[in-house]
Amino acid sequence: MYRLGVKRSFMAQHYLIGGDFGEENNWHSHHYELELRIEGEELDRYGYLLDITDIEQALNVVLTRFTDATLNKLPEFEGLNPSLEHFARVIFDLVAPGLAVENIEKVVVRIWEEPGAWVEYSRPL
């Protein structure tokens, strides 16, 4: 199995809803780290799982939407607590369709909101 990953950093804001989460209920910023990983058994005719430039472009388009934004105000989070778990799935749902080529079997989104805390969301394509 080949695995290829790209990592990005960005800032975004949110506040948690629906429970008593202490200070997390107040509007605040996070310096997020995001890793997008693709997996597959076969390389394309150029010897790539997928060109890194294609992954970077797909990721940049998605992250432009979230960088310096308040997640609660975005339609993707309407009715949702903007938890790290939901955020990972939202990013997956936006970026994975653009990476769905024949030899890609799985896309994985891992996101950190602090150095010691991360969530991963993945599913086969």
DSSP file with accessible surface (Angstrom, degrees, kcal/mol):
  #  RESIDUE AA STRUCTURE BP1 BP2  ACC     N-H-->O    O-->H-N    N-H-->O    O-->H-N    TCO  KAPPA ALPHA  PHI   PSI    X-CA   Y-CA   Z-CA
    1    1 A M              0   0   91      0, 0.0     2,-0.3     0, 0.0    40,-0.2   0.000 360.0 360.0 360.0 127.7    0.0    0.0    0.0
    2    2 A Y  E     -A   40   0A 117     38,-3.2    38,-1.9    40,-0.0     2,-0.4  -0.750 360.0-166.7 -90.8 143.9    1.3    3.4   -1.0
    3    3 A R  E     -A   39   0A 156     -2,-0.3     2,-0.4    36,-0.2    36,-0.2  -1.000   6.2-177.1-132.1 134.5    0.6    6.4    1.3
    4    4 A L  E     -A   38   0A  37     34,-2.3    34,-2.7    -2,-0.4     2,-0.3  -0.997   8.4-174.5-132.4 131.3    1.1   10.0    0.3
    5    5 A G  E     -A   37   0A  43     -2,-0.4     2,-0.4    32,-0.2    32,-0.2  -0.945  15.8-166.1-132.1 153.2    0.4   12.9    2.6
    6    6 A V  E     -A   36   0A  10     30,-2.4    30,-3.0    -2,-0.3     2,-0.4  -0.996  14.1-156.1-132.5 137.3    0.4   16.7    2.6
    7    7 A K  E     +A   35   0A 104     -2,-0.4     2,-0.3    28,-0.2    28,-0.2  -0.926  12.7 177.0-120.5 140.7    0.3   18.8    5.7
    8    8 A R  E     -A   34   0A  67     26,-2.8    26,-3.3    -2,-0.4     2,-0.4  -0.971  16.9-146.3-137.6 154.2   -0.9   22.4    6.2
    9    9 A S  E     +A   33   0A  62     -2,-0.3     2,-0.3    24,-0.2    24,-0.2  -0.927  27.3 155.1-118.3 145.4   -1.3   24.9    9.0
   10   10 A F  E     -A   32   0A  11     22,-2.1    22,-2.4    -2,-0.4     2,-0.4  -0.980  34.7-119.7-161.6 162.4   -4.1   27.5    9.3
   11   11 A M  E     +A   31   0A  74     -2,-0.3    57,-3.8    20,-0.2    58,-0.4  -0.869  34.4 158.6-108.4 141.7   -6.0   29.5   11.9
   12   12 A A  E     -A   30   0A   0     18,-1.8    18,-2.7    -2,-0.4     2,-0.3  -0.962  25.5-134.5-152.8 164.6   -9.8   29.4   12.4
   13   13 A Q  E     +Ab  29  70A  20     56,-3.1    58,-3.1    -2,-0.3     2,-0.3  -0.839  27.6 150.4-120.7 159.1  -12.2   30.3   15.1
   14   14 A H  E     -A   28   0A   1     14,-2.2    14,-2.0    -2,-0.3     2,-0.3  -0.965  28.4-142.1-166.5 174.0  -15.2   28.6   16.7
   15   15 A Y        -     0   0   80     -2,-0.3    10,-0.2    12,-0.2     2,-0.2  -0.968  28.7-119.2-144.9 139.2  -17.2   28.2   19.9
   16   16 A L        -     0   0   22      8,-2.9     2,-0.3    -2,-0.3     5,-0.1  -0.543  31.2-167.7 -81.3 148.7  -18.7   25.0   21.1
   17   17 A I        +     0   0   71     -2,-0.2     3,-0.1     1,-0.1    64,-0.1  -0.855  53.2  44.3-130.4 163.4  -22.5   24.7   21.5
   18   18 A G  S    S+     0   0   89     -2,-0.3     2,-0.3     1,-0.1    -1,-0.1   0.487 105.9  36.5  86.6   3.6  -25.0   22.3   23.1
   19   19 A G  S    S-     0   0   34     -3,-0.1     2,-1.1     3,-0.1    -1,-0.1  -0.978  93.6 -80.1-168.0 175.7  -23.2   21.6   26.4
   20   20 A D        +     0   0  146     -2,-0.3     3,-0.1     1,-0.1    -3,-0.1  -0.790  51.2 157.1 -93.3  96.5  -21.1   23.1   29.2
   21   21 A F    >   -     0   0   89     -2,-1.1     3,-1.8     1,-0.4    -1,-0.1   0.041  42.1-137.0-107.1  20.8  -17.6   23.0   27.7
   22   22 A G  G >  S-     0   0   42      1,-0.3     3,-2.1     2,-0.2    -1,-0.4  -0.309  79.3  -0.5  63.0-133.8  -16.2   25.7   29.9
   23   23 A E  G >  S+     0   0  151      1,-0.3     3,-1.8     2,-0.2    -1,-0.3   0.742 123.7  73.4 -61.6 -23.7  -14.0   28.2   28.1
   24   24 A E  G <  S+     0   0   58     -3,-1.8    -8,-2.9     1,-0.3    -1,-0.3   0.684  84.3  67.9 -66.9 -15.6  -14.6   26.3   24.8
   25   25 A N  G <  S+     0   0   45     -3,-2.1     2,-0.3   -10,-0.2    -1,-0.3   0.664  90.2  79.8 -74.5 -15.3  -18.1   27.7   24.8
   26   26 A N  S <  S-     0   0   85     -3,-1.8   -10,-0.2    -4,-0.2   -12,-0.1  -0.661 100.5 -92.7 -92.1 148.8  -16.6   31.2   24.2
   27   27 A W        +     0   0  146     -2,-0.3     2,-0.3   -12,-0.1   -12,-0.2  -0.343  63.5 152.7 -57.7 130.6  -15.4   32.3   20.8
   28   28 A H  E     -A   14   0A  35    -14,-2.0   -14,-2.2    -4,-0.1     2,-0.3  -0.977  37.7-112.5-157.2 166.2  -11.7   31.5   20.4
   29   29 A S  E     -A   13   0A  54     -2,-0.3     2,-0.4   -16,-0.2   -16,-0.2  -0.728  18.8-162.8-105.0 153.8   -9.1   30.7   17.8
   30   30 A H  E     -A   12   0A  18    -18,-2.7   -18,-1.8    -2,-0.3     2,-1.0  -0.990  20.5-137.4-131.0 143.9   -7.1   27.5   17.1
   31   31 A H  E     -A   11   0A 102     82,-0.4   -20,-0.2    -2,-0.4     2,-0.2  -0.866  37.8-159.3 -94.2  96.3   -3.9   27.1   15.1
   32   32 A Y  E     -A   10   0A   1    -22,-2.4   -22,-2.1    -2,-1.0     2,-0.4  -0.546  15.1-157.0 -82.2 145.7   -5.0   23.9   13.3
   33   33 A E  E     -AC   9 112A  50     79,-1.8    79,-2.9   -24,-0.2     2,-0.4  -0.987  15.5-167.5-115.5 132.2   -2.6   21.4   11.7
   34   34 A L  E     -AC   8 111A   0    -26,-3.3   -26,-2.8    -2,-0.4     2,-0.5  -0.979  10.2-169.9-126.9 131.3   -4.1   19.4    8.9
   35   35 A E  E     -AC   7 110A  47     75,-3.3    75,-2.8    -2,-0.4     2,-0.5  -0.987   4.0-165.8-119.0 126.4   -2.8   16.3    7.2
   36   36 A L  E     -AC   6 109A   2    -30,-3.0   -30,-2.4    -2,-0.5     2,-0.4  -0.960  13.2-176.9-109.6 124.9   -4.4   14.9    4.1
   37   37 A R  E     -AC   5 108A  46     71,-3.0    71,-3.3    -2,-0.5     2,-0.3  -0.968  10.6-164.8-125.9 139.2   -3.3   11.4    3.2
   38   38 A I  E     -AC   4 107A   1    -34,-2.7   -34,-2.3    -2,-0.4     2,-0.4  -0.908   8.1-162.8-118.5 152.5   -4.3    9.2    0.3
   39   39 A E  E     +AC   3 106A  11     67,-2.3    66,-2.9    -2,-0.3    67,-1.6  -0.984  17.9 146.9-136.9 145.5   -3.7    5.5    0.0
   40   40 A G  E     -A    2   0A   0    -38,-1.9   -38,-3.2    -2,-0.4    64,-0.1  -0.957  42.9-132.9-170.7 158.3   -3.6    3.0   -2.9
   41   41 A E  S    S+     0   0   91     -2,-0.3     2,-0.4    62,-0.3    63,-0.1   0.727  87.3  57.1 -86.1 -27.1   -2.0   -0.2   -4.2
   42   42 A E        -     0   0  130     61,-0.5     2,-0.2   -40,-0.1    -1,-0.0  -0.869  68.1-142.2-117.1 143.4   -1.3    1.0   -7.7
   43   43 A L        -     0   0   63     -2,-0.4     6,-0.3     1,-0.1    -2,-0.0  -0.614  28.2-112.2 -92.7 157.9    0.7    3.9   -9.2
   44   44 A D    >   -     0   0   52      4,-3.9     3,-2.1    -2,-0.2    -1,-0.1  -0.154  45.1 -82.9 -78.8-176.4   -0.4    5.8  -12.2
   45   45 A R  T 3  S+     0   0  213      1,-0.3    -1,-0.1     2,-0.1    -2,-0.0   0.671 130.5  54.6 -65.7 -14.4    1.5    5.6  -15.6
   46   46 A Y  T 3  S-     0   0  143      2,-0.2    -1,-0.3     3,-0.0     3,-0.1   0.414 121.8-103.4 -96.0  -1.0    3.9    8.3  -14.3
   47   47 A G  S <  S+     0   0   45     -3,-2.1     2,-0.3     1,-0.3    -2,-0.1   0.688  82.7 123.9  86.8  18.3    4.8    6.4  -11.2
   48   48 A Y        -     0   0  115      1,-0.2    -4,-3.9     3,-0.0    -1,-0.3  -0.852  60.1-151.5-109.2 148.3    2.7    8.5   -8.9
   49   49 A L  S    S-     0   0   10      1,-0.4     2,-0.3    -2,-0.3    -1,-0.2   0.912  94.7 -31.3 -70.8 -48.8   -0.1    7.6   -6.5
   50   50 A L  S    S-     0   0   17     -3,-0.1    -1,-0.4   -12,-0.1     2,-0.2  -0.904  78.7 -92.1-162.3 144.4   -1.3   11.1   -7.3
   51   51 A D    >>  -     0   0   54     -2,-0.3     4,-1.5    -3,-0.2     3,-0.8  -0.426  30.8-136.7 -61.8 127.5    0.7   14.2   -8.2
   52   52 A I  H 3> S+     0   0   77      1,-0.3     4,-2.9     2,-0.2     5,-0.2   0.864 103.6  61.8 -55.1 -36.0    1.5   16.1   -5.0
   53   53 A T  H 3> S+     0   0   65      1,-0.2     4,-2.5     2,-0.2    -1,-0.3   0.896 101.4  51.9 -59.4 -38.5    0.6   19.4   -6.8
   54   54 A D  H <> S+     0   0   76     -3,-0.8     4,-2.1     2,-0.2    -1,-0.2   0.901 111.1  47.1 -65.0 -40.2   -3.0   18.1   -7.4
   55   55 A I  H  X S+     0   0    1     -4,-1.5     4,-2.6     2,-0.2     5,-0.2   0.934 112.1  50.1 -65.9 -45.7   -3.3   17.3   -3.7
   56   56 A E  H  X S+     0   0   64     -4,-2.9     4,-2.8     1,-0.2    -2,-0.2   0.916 110.9  49.1 -60.4 -42.9   -2.0   20.7   -2.6
   57   57 A Q  H  X S+     0   0  113     -4,-2.5     4,-2.0    -5,-0.2    -1,-0.2   0.931 112.0  47.8 -64.0 -44.2   -4.3   22.5   -5.0
   58   58 A A  H  X S+     0   0   24     -4,-2.1     4,-1.7     1,-0.2    -2,-0.2   0.925 115.1  46.1 -62.5 -42.8   -7.4   20.6   -3.8
   59   59 A L  H  X S+     0   0    0     -4,-2.6     4,-3.0     1,-0.2     5,-0.2   0.908 109.5  53.7 -68.1 -40.9   -6.4   21.2   -0.2
   60   60 A N  H  X S+     0   0   71     -4,-2.8     4,-1.9    -5,-0.2    -1,-0.2   0.895 106.4  52.8 -62.0 -39.9   -5.7   24.9   -0.7
   61   61 A V  H  X S+     0   0  109     -4,-2.0     4,-0.8     2,-0.2    -1,-0.2   0.938 113.8  43.1 -60.5 -46.3   -9.1   25.4   -2.3
   62   62 A V  H >X S+     0   0   12     -4,-1.7     3,-0.9     1,-0.2     4,-0.8   0.936 113.2  50.7 -66.8 -44.8  -10.8   23.9    0.8
   63   63 A L  H 3X S+     0   0    9     -4,-3.0     4,-2.7     1,-0.3     3,-0.4   0.800  97.9  67.0 -69.7 -25.2   -8.6   25.6    3.3
   64   64 A T  H 3< S+     0   0  109     -4,-1.9    -1,-0.3     1,-0.2    -2,-0.2   0.884  99.5  54.0 -58.5 -34.6   -9.2   29.0    1.8
   65   65 A R  H << S+     0   0  100     -3,-0.9    -1,-0.2    -4,-0.8    -2,-0.2   0.838 118.0  32.8 -66.8 -34.7  -12.8   28.6    2.9
   66   66 A F  H >< S+     0   0    0     -4,-0.8     3,-2.2    -3,-0.4   -53,-0.2   0.713  85.4 111.6-100.0 -23.5  -11.8   27.9    6.6
   67   67 A T  T 3< S-     0   0   55     -4,-2.7   -55,-0.2     1,-0.3     3,-0.1  -0.346  99.9  -7.3 -61.3 125.0   -8.7   30.1    7.1
   68   68 A D  T 3  S+     0   0  113    -57,-3.8    -1,-0.3     1,-0.2     2,-0.2   0.602 108.1 127.5  64.0  16.6   -9.5   32.9    9.5
   69   69 A A    <   -     0   0   21     -3,-2.2   -56,-3.1   -58,-0.4     2,-0.7  -0.624  66.8-119.8 -97.2 158.7  -13.2   32.0    9.5
   70   70 A T  B >   -b   13   0A  21     -2,-0.2     3,-1.7   -58,-0.2     4,-0.3  -0.897  23.0-150.9 -93.9 112.7  -15.6   31.4   12.4
   71   71 A L  G >  S+     0   0    0    -58,-3.1     3,-2.0    -2,-0.7     6,-0.3   0.857  90.1  64.3 -56.0 -38.6  -16.7   27.8   11.7
   72   72 A N  G 3  S+     0   0   29      1,-0.3    -1,-0.3   -59,-0.2     7,-0.1   0.763  99.7  54.5 -57.8 -25.9  -20.1   28.3   13.5
   73   73 A K  G <  S+     0   0  165     -3,-1.7    -1,-0.3     5,-0.1    -2,-0.2   0.494  88.8  95.3 -89.5  -3.0  -21.0   30.9   10.8
   74   74 A L  S X  S-     0   0   25     -3,-2.0     3,-1.9    -4,-0.3     4,-0.2  -0.664  79.0-127.0 -92.4 143.8  -20.4   28.5    7.8
   75   75 A P  G >  S+     0   0   82      0, 0.0     3,-1.5     0, 0.0    -1,-0.1   0.807 105.6  68.1 -59.7 -27.7  -23.2   26.5    6.2
   76   76 A E  G 3  S+     0   0   50      1,-0.3    -4,-0.1    -5,-0.0    -5,-0.0   0.748 105.2  43.0 -62.4 -22.4  -21.2   23.3    6.6
   77   77 A F  G X  S+     0   0    4     -3,-1.9     3,-2.6    -6,-0.3    -1,-0.3   0.310  78.4 137.3-107.5   8.5  -21.7   23.6   10.4
   78   78 A E  T <  S+     0   0  163     -3,-1.5     3,-0.1     1,-0.3    -5,-0.1  -0.353  84.9   2.8 -59.5 123.8  -25.3   24.6   10.5
   79   79 A G  T 3  S+     0   0   81      1,-0.2     2,-0.4    -7,-0.1    -1,-0.3   0.512 114.9 106.7  78.0   3.5  -26.9   22.7   13.3
   80   80 A L  S <  S-     0   0   45     -3,-2.6    -1,-0.2    -8,-0.1    -3,-0.0  -0.902  75.3-120.7-115.4 144.9  -23.6   21.1   14.2
   81   81 A N        -     0   0   37     -2,-0.4     2,-2.8     1,-0.1     5,-0.2  -0.697  34.7-125.3 -72.0 126.5  -21.3   21.6   17.1
   82   82 A P        +     0   0    0      0, 0.0    -1,-0.1     0, 0.0   -11,-0.1  -0.232  53.3 159.4 -77.0  57.3  -18.0   22.6   15.4
   83   83 A S     >  -     0   0   22     -2,-2.8     4,-2.5     1,-0.1     5,-0.2  -0.262  57.9-107.5 -71.3 165.2  -16.1   19.9   17.1
   84   84 A L  H  > S+     0   0   14      1,-0.2     4,-2.4     2,-0.2     5,-0.2   0.880 120.8  55.8 -62.0 -35.6  -12.8   18.6   15.8
   85   85 A E  H  > S+     0   0  115      1,-0.2     4,-1.8     2,-0.2    -1,-0.2   0.941 110.1  43.1 -63.5 -48.5  -14.6   15.4   14.8
   86   86 A H  H  > S+     0   0   60     -5,-0.2     4,-2.8     1,-0.2    -1,-0.2   0.896 111.9  55.4 -63.6 -39.4  -17.2   17.2   12.7
   87   87 A F  H  X S+     0   0    0     -4,-2.5     4,-2.6     1,-0.2     5,-0.2   0.924 106.0  50.8 -61.0 -43.5  -14.4   19.5   11.2
   88   88 A A  H  X S+     0   0    0     -4,-2.4     4,-2.3     1,-0.2    -1,-0.2   0.926 113.0  45.7 -61.4 -42.7  -12.4   16.5   10.0
   89   89 A R  H  X S+     0   0   68     -4,-1.8     4,-2.9     2,-0.2    -2,-0.2   0.911 110.7  53.0 -68.3 -40.2  -15.5   15.0    8.3
   90   90 A V  H  X S+     0   0    5     -4,-2.8     4,-1.6     2,-0.2    -2,-0.2   0.942 111.1  46.6 -60.4 -45.8  -16.5   18.3    6.7
   91   91 A I  H  X S+     0   0    0     -4,-2.6     4,-2.5     1,-0.2     5,-0.3   0.941 112.1  51.2 -62.6 -43.9  -13.0   18.7    5.2
   92   92 A F  H  X S+     0   0    1     -4,-2.3     4,-2.8    -5,-0.2    -2,-0.2   0.943 108.0  51.9 -56.1 -49.3  -13.1   15.1    4.0
   93   93 A D  H  < S+     0   0   59     -4,-2.9    -1,-0.2     1,-0.2    -2,-0.2   0.809 114.6  43.3 -61.7 -29.0  -16.5   15.7    2.3
   94   94 A L  H  < S+     0   0   75     -4,-1.6     4,-0.3    -3,-0.3    -1,-0.2   0.845 123.1  32.9 -84.0 -36.1  -15.1   18.8    0.5
   95   95 A V  H >< S+     0   0    2     -4,-2.5     3,-0.7    -5,-0.2     4,-0.5   0.822 102.9  70.3 -94.6 -32.2  -11.7   17.5   -0.6
   96   96 A A  G >< S+     0   0    4     -4,-2.8     3,-1.9    -5,-0.3     4,-0.5   0.874  90.4  59.7 -60.4 -41.8  -12.3   13.8   -1.3
   97   97 A P  G >  S+     0   0   93      0, 0.0     3,-1.0     0, 0.0    -1,-0.2   0.882 103.6  53.3 -57.3 -32.9  -14.4   14.1   -4.4
   98   98 A G  G <  S+     0   0   63     -3,-0.7    -2,-0.2    -4,-0.3    -3,-0.1   0.601 110.1  48.5 -75.3  -9.9  -11.5   15.9   -6.1
   99   99 A L  G <  S+     0   0    2     -3,-1.9     2,-1.8    -4,-0.5    -1,-0.2   0.320  76.7 118.2-108.8   4.5   -9.1   13.1   -5.3
  100  100 A A    <   +     0   0   61     -3,-1.0     2,-0.3    -4,-0.5     5,-0.0  -0.537  36.3 147.1 -79.4  83.3  -11.3   10.3   -6.5
  101  101 A V    >   -     0   0   61     -2,-1.8     3,-1.7     1,-0.0    24,-0.1  -0.778  62.3 -94.8-112.6 165.7   -9.2    8.8   -9.2
  102  102 A E  T 3  S+     0   0  201     -2,-0.3    -1,-0.0     1,-0.3    -2,-0.0   0.800 119.5  42.4 -51.9 -42.3   -9.0    5.1  -10.2
  103  103 A N  T 3  S+     0   0   27    -54,-0.2     2,-0.6   -63,-0.1   -61,-0.5   0.536  89.5  97.9 -90.8  -2.3   -6.0    4.1   -8.1
  104  104 A I    <   +     0   0    8     -3,-1.7   -64,-0.2     1,-0.2     3,-0.1  -0.756  41.9 171.9 -88.2 121.5   -6.9    6.0   -4.9
  105  105 A E        +     0   0   78    -66,-2.9    20,-2.2    -2,-0.6     2,-0.3   0.732  61.3  16.1 -98.8 -28.3   -8.6    3.6   -2.5
  106  106 A K  E     -CD  39 124A  67    -67,-1.6   -67,-2.3    18,-0.3     2,-0.4  -0.999  53.7-156.0-152.3 143.3   -8.8    5.7    0.7
  107  107 A V  E     -CD  38 123A   0     16,-1.4    16,-1.3    -2,-0.3     2,-0.4  -0.977  15.0-166.3-119.5 136.1   -8.6    9.4    1.8
  108  108 A V  E     -CD  37 122A   0    -71,-3.3   -71,-3.0    -2,-0.4     2,-0.5  -0.987   5.8-165.6-125.8 130.2   -7.6   10.2    5.4
  109  109 A V  E     -CD  36 121A   0     12,-3.0    12,-2.9    -2,-0.4     2,-0.4  -0.978   8.6-179.0-114.1 121.9   -8.0   13.6    7.1
  110  110 A R  E     -CD  35 120A  56    -75,-2.8   -75,-3.3    -2,-0.5     2,-0.4  -0.990   5.6-176.8-119.1 131.3   -6.2   14.1   10.4
  111  111 A I  E     -CD  34 119A   0      8,-2.6     8,-2.1    -2,-0.4     2,-0.4  -0.992  11.2-161.1-135.2 134.8   -6.5   17.5   12.1
  112  112 A W  E     -CD  33 118A  35    -79,-2.9   -79,-1.8    -2,-0.4     6,-0.2  -0.921  12.7-176.3-109.2 139.2   -4.9   18.8   15.3
  113  113 A E  E    S+     0   0A  37      4,-1.4   -82,-0.4    -2,-0.4     5,-0.1   0.487  85.1   9.4-107.9  -8.0   -6.3   21.7   17.3
  114  114 A E  E >  S- D   0 117A 104      3,-1.0     3,-1.8   -84,-0.1    -1,-0.4  -0.946  93.2 -94.5-156.7 162.6   -3.3   21.6   19.7
  115  115 A P  T 3  S+     0   0  129      0, 0.0    -1,-0.0     0, 0.0     3,-0.0   0.825 121.3  38.1 -55.5 -33.1   -0.1   19.6   19.6
  116  116 A G  T 3  S+     0   0   72      1,-0.1     2,-0.4    -3,-0.0    -4,-0.0   0.352 106.8  70.1-102.1   9.2   -1.4   16.7   21.7
  117  117 A A  E <   +D  114   0A  32     -3,-1.8    -4,-1.4     2,-0.0    -3,-1.0  -0.970  55.1 153.0-134.4 120.4   -5.0   16.4   20.4
  118  118 A W  E     -D  112   0A 124     -2,-0.4     2,-0.3    -6,-0.2    -6,-0.2  -0.944  25.2-153.6-140.9 162.8   -6.0   15.2   17.0
  119  119 A V  E     -D  111   0A  24     -8,-2.1    -8,-2.6    -2,-0.3     2,-0.4  -0.980  10.5-156.6-133.5 145.8   -8.9   13.5   15.2
  120  120 A E  E     -D  110   0A  66     -2,-0.3     2,-0.4   -10,-0.2   -10,-0.2  -0.982   7.5-174.8-126.0 137.0   -8.8   11.4   12.1
  121  121 A Y  E     +D  109   0A  66    -12,-2.9   -12,-3.0    -2,-0.4     2,-0.3  -0.999  17.0 155.7-129.1 132.4  -11.6   10.8    9.6
  122  122 A S  E     +D  108   0A  41     -2,-0.4   -14,-0.2   -14,-0.2    -2,-0.0  -0.985  13.2 170.7-150.8 158.3  -11.3    8.4    6.7
  123  123 A R  E     -D  107   0A  99    -16,-1.3   -16,-1.4    -2,-0.3    -2,-0.0  -0.941  40.3 -96.0-161.5 153.2  -13.3    6.2    4.4
  124  124 A P  E      D  106   0A 101      0, 0.0   -18,-0.3     0, 0.0   -19,-0.1  -0.362 360.0 360.0 -66.6 151.4  -12.7    4.2    1.3
  125  125 A L              0   0   86    -20,-2.2   -29,-0.0   -21,-0.1   -25,-0.0  -0.607 360.0 360.0 -91.4 360.0  -13.5    6.0   -2.0
